Amino acid sequence: MAGSVDATVEVFWKAYGMLKVSERAALAGRILRDRGLLEGVYDHFLIEQAKKVKGRAVSLNEYLARRRKRRA
């Protein structure tokens, strides 16, 4: 499974690298307008950053509950 994920990511990364600057800007604009995608990327970033912080482990359910409270 990891091999196919890595291969898919590599295809997308290479395709991104072949885009012209204007095409990259257009893609970035679409990502910024897609709230769900942007939130997913942001969540992934936060999770990767949290892995580097020492402290008490938090379950996914606890994290999501805290996140829902902050939004309310």
Secondary structure, DSSP 8 states (H G I E B T S, - for coil): -HHHHHHHHHHHHHHHHHS-HHHHHHHHHHHHH-HHHHHHHHHHHHHHHHHTS-S----HHHHHHHHHHHH-
